[in-house]
Amino acid sequence: MAPATAPQPLPTVAPEILAYAAEHGGAEYLLPVLEMTRRLFPDAPISLAARDDPEVADLHFLAIEVAVLRDVEVDWLVAMQRRWVEEIMQLGPPDKTLLFTLSLV
């Protein structure tokens, strides 16, 4: 049996990402969202990107980008996306947690 590997560390949060989260009311949820994402994807690289919707004013996102292996099953990707959504809904009120979106890249 191979030894268990430790999960990757949480990504470093750039000051501009933290400012973006604070500006849009999600700063206090950023760490719990990252911790939950790391728990679901323990070995995958995670990064963050601030995004504004180009078509809808006042629609902002913090994309939690998870790099997944290219050879994973589509069913697994769909299941993990659903699980992430289910878990983020438990972290806080929708008006705060809807700032975050999962991007499997």
Backbone bond lengths (Angstrom), bond angles and torsions (degrees), N, CA, C in turn:
res aa  C-N    CA-C-N  psi(-1)  N-CA   C-N-CA  omega(-1)  CA-C   N-CA-C  phi
1 M - - - 1.449 - - 1.520 108.59 -
2 A 1.317 116.45 128.71 1.460 121.43 -179.00 1.520 109.65 -73.84
3 P 1.332 117.08 144.38 1.459 118.87 178.00 1.519 110.70 -66.32
4 A 1.328 115.49 145.07 1.456 120.39 178.34 1.520 108.91 -68.89
5 T 1.310 115.47 139.39 1.457 119.13 177.72 1.522 108.86 -94.72
6 A 1.310 114.65 148.53 1.460 119.65 178.23 1.527 108.67 -72.63
7 P 1.317 116.52 147.33 1.463 118.50 177.54 1.527 110.67 -63.72
8 Q 1.293 115.20 155.76 1.458 120.94 173.94 1.538 108.35 -62.43
9 P 1.322 117.61 154.39 1.469 118.96 175.93 1.527 110.23 -70.34
10 L 1.314 114.77 164.80 1.465 119.60 173.88 1.523 108.22 -67.48
11 P 1.324 117.09 152.16 1.462 118.30 178.77 1.530 110.63 -69.44
12 T 1.297 114.92 152.85 1.464 120.19 172.33 1.515 107.69 -71.24
13 V 1.321 115.78 133.55 1.463 120.43 -179.99 1.524 108.10 -97.17
14 A 1.310 115.71 114.78 1.461 121.16 179.48 1.526 109.89 -65.41
15 P 1.321 117.67 148.12 1.470 120.71 179.83 1.523 113.30 -54.75
16 E 1.336 117.65 -36.23 1.466 119.07 -179.35 1.533 111.75 -70.10
17 I 1.343 117.56 -29.47 1.466 120.69 176.03 1.520 109.86 -70.87
18 L 1.330 116.53 -43.00 1.464 120.26 177.36 1.525 110.40 -62.37
19 A 1.323 117.65 -41.82 1.469 121.42 178.08 1.526 110.71 -63.71
20 Y 1.328 117.07 -40.80 1.462 121.89 178.13 1.520 110.36 -62.22
21 A 1.337 116.30 -44.90 1.466 120.42 178.87 1.533 110.04 -62.14
22 A 1.323 117.14 -42.97 1.466 120.59 179.76 1.523 110.78 -64.93
23 E 1.310 116.66 -43.06 1.466 121.46 -179.22 1.527 111.54 -60.24
24 H 1.325 116.40 -32.04 1.463 120.78 -175.97 1.530 112.93 -106.94
25 G 1.329 116.64 16.56 1.462 121.52 171.24 1.515 116.23 79.39
26 G 1.330 118.46 18.19 1.456 119.14 -176.54 1.516 115.31 -117.73
27 A 1.321 118.37 9.33 1.472 120.67 -174.51 1.523 112.43 -58.84
28 E 1.328 117.88 -42.74 1.465 119.33 -177.25 1.529 112.93 -70.95
29 Y 1.319 117.21 -13.81 1.463 120.87 179.96 1.526 112.26 -99.04
30 L 1.324 117.58 -9.50 1.457 120.63 -175.22 1.532 112.35 -60.67
31 L 1.308 118.12 -50.81 1.468 120.34 -179.52 1.532 111.79 -63.32
32 P 1.341 119.54 -47.61 1.472 118.00 177.54 1.537 113.42 -59.47
33 V 1.327 117.16 -36.03 1.467 120.09 178.30 1.527 110.07 -67.00
34 L 1.326 117.15 -42.56 1.460 120.04 178.28 1.526 111.58 -65.25
35 E 1.328 116.83 -40.47 1.470 120.11 178.77 1.523 111.23 -64.10
36 M 1.328 116.29 -41.95 1.463 120.08 178.41 1.522 110.68 -65.05
37 T 1.327 116.85 -41.98 1.458 120.93 179.38 1.524 110.66 -63.44
38 R 1.331 116.70 -41.81 1.463 120.27 178.78 1.522 110.55 -63.84
39 R 1.331 117.14 -39.06 1.467 120.49 178.81 1.530 110.56 -62.46
40 L 1.316 117.26 -38.99 1.468 120.83 -179.27 1.524 112.51 -77.00
41 F 1.330 116.49 -30.02 1.465 121.92 -177.92 1.537 108.27 -128.36
42 P 1.334 117.85 70.41 1.460 120.94 -170.70 1.527 115.26 -64.19
43 D 1.307 118.36 -27.29 1.461 120.77 -175.48 1.527 114.18 -106.80
44 A 1.304 117.56 -6.47 1.463 120.84 -173.84 1.527 111.75 -86.90
45 P 1.325 116.92 140.72 1.464 119.36 172.16 1.531 109.88 -63.96
46 I 1.326 115.73 137.90 1.460 122.33 179.75 1.520 108.08 -123.40
47 S 1.322 115.78 136.13 1.462 120.95 174.46 1.526 108.22 -136.05
48 L 1.317 115.34 170.40 1.463 121.07 -178.29 1.520 109.99 -126.79
49 A 1.321 115.91 146.56 1.459 121.09 176.73 1.521 109.14 -144.60
50 A 1.314 116.22 132.56 1.469 121.53 175.63 1.522 107.99 -86.53
51 R 1.313 115.34 132.58 1.463 119.61 -178.28 1.520 110.18 -136.68
52 D 1.312 115.44 138.61 1.461 122.20 171.36 1.520 107.09 -110.51
53 D 1.332 115.92 137.91 1.456 119.46 179.31 1.527 108.77 -68.29
54 P 1.327 118.31 127.01 1.466 120.02 -177.81 1.525 113.87 -71.70
55 E 1.329 117.34 -18.32 1.456 120.57 -176.25 1.520 114.00 -106.38
56 V 1.334 117.40 -22.93 1.461 120.43 -176.19 1.525 108.93 -118.37
57 A 1.322 115.83 112.20 1.462 119.71 178.44 1.522 108.90 -62.60
58 D 1.297 116.36 147.31 1.467 123.37 178.51 1.531 113.50 64.60
59 L 1.319 117.59 22.29 1.459 120.60 173.91 1.530 107.14 -112.81
60 H 1.326 115.45 111.72 1.458 122.18 -172.32 1.521 109.52 -124.83
61 F 1.330 116.07 149.62 1.457 121.52 -179.79 1.519 110.32 -137.70
62 L 1.307 115.10 148.58 1.451 122.18 162.90 1.515 105.05 -110.80
63 A 1.303 116.27 107.51 1.459 121.34 -179.18 1.519 108.97 -81.12
64 I 1.325 115.66 123.53 1.454 122.58 172.03 1.525 104.56 -93.95
65 E 1.329 115.79 103.76 1.460 120.91 -174.55 1.524 109.94 -94.71
66 V 1.317 115.58 120.30 1.463 122.26 -178.61 1.529 108.08 -113.88
67 A 1.320 115.24 120.25 1.471 120.53 178.14 1.526 108.14 -83.55
68 V 1.315 116.00 115.25 1.470 120.68 -178.66 1.524 109.39 -106.19
69 L 1.310 115.27 158.93 1.459 120.29 177.70 1.520 110.00 -64.08
70 R 1.274 115.59 145.97 1.472 120.39 -177.80 1.527 112.73 -70.75
71 D 1.321 117.93 -20.08 1.460 119.34 -173.98 1.530 113.32 -102.18
72 V 1.325 117.64 21.82 1.463 119.00 178.46 1.533 109.65 -83.17
73 E 1.310 114.46 155.06 1.462 121.06 180.00 1.532 110.95 -72.60
74 V 1.320 115.88 143.41 1.459 120.98 177.48 1.528 110.13 -60.38
75 D 1.330 117.96 -38.76 1.465 121.07 179.05 1.523 111.14 -60.00
76 W 1.335 116.89 -37.65 1.462 120.78 177.95 1.523 110.45 -66.06
77 L 1.336 117.42 -43.15 1.464 121.03 178.95 1.531 111.14 -60.57
78 V 1.322 116.04 -44.30 1.466 120.59 179.52 1.524 110.31 -64.36
79 A 1.325 117.18 -43.53 1.461 121.07 179.52 1.526 111.38 -62.83
80 M 1.326 117.00 -41.24 1.463 120.18 -179.98 1.525 111.69 -69.55
81 Q 1.312 117.04 -36.54 1.472 120.66 175.59 1.525 109.75 -61.36
82 R 1.326 116.35 -46.16 1.470 120.38 179.40 1.525 111.33 -62.88
83 R 1.323 116.13 -43.15 1.463 119.85 179.92 1.523 110.74 -63.24
84 W 1.316 118.05 -41.43 1.460 122.08 178.50 1.527 109.92 -60.66
85 V 1.325 116.71 -45.11 1.469 120.80 179.00 1.529 110.30 -62.65
86 E 1.321 117.36 -44.71 1.462 120.62 178.87 1.531 111.14 -59.94
87 E 1.318 116.28 -42.45 1.461 119.64 -177.41 1.523 112.77 -73.81
88 I 1.313 117.76 -36.39 1.465 118.40 179.37 1.528 110.75 -66.64
89 M 1.318 116.61 -29.71 1.462 120.23 178.10 1.525 111.56 -66.20
90 Q 1.336 116.99 -21.24 1.466 121.22 178.50 1.528 112.20 -86.49
91 L 1.323 118.19 -11.56 1.458 121.48 -174.31 1.521 114.14 -83.39
92 G 1.311 117.00 -22.30 1.456 118.61 -178.38 1.507 111.19 178.17
93 P 1.322 115.83 -178.11 1.468 119.54 -178.12 1.534 110.82 -68.73
94 P 1.315 116.45 147.11 1.465 120.19 -177.22 1.525 113.77 -57.01
95 D 1.322 117.89 -33.39 1.467 117.92 -179.27 1.527 112.17 -65.98
96 K 1.327 118.03 -15.25 1.463 122.22 176.01 1.523 112.20 -102.55
97 T 1.314 117.07 -42.48 1.465 119.55 -174.91 1.531 112.93 -80.26
98 L 1.323 118.10 -16.91 1.465 119.49 177.25 1.523 111.99 -70.05
99 L 1.324 117.24 -9.24 1.457 120.85 173.54 1.528 110.54 -64.02
100 F 1.337 116.78 -28.73 1.456 121.58 -174.54 1.525 111.28 -95.59
101 T 1.304 114.78 141.35 1.455 120.36 176.52 1.536 108.59 -137.44
102 L 1.299 115.99 146.71 1.453 121.33 178.22 1.518 109.71 -95.31
103 S 1.324 115.52 131.09 1.450 121.57 176.41 1.518 107.63 -123.53
104 L 1.330 116.42 111.93 1.461 120.83 177.77 1.523 107.02 -90.49
105 V 1.313 115.38 112.40 1.479 120.17 -174.22 1.510 110.72 -113.65
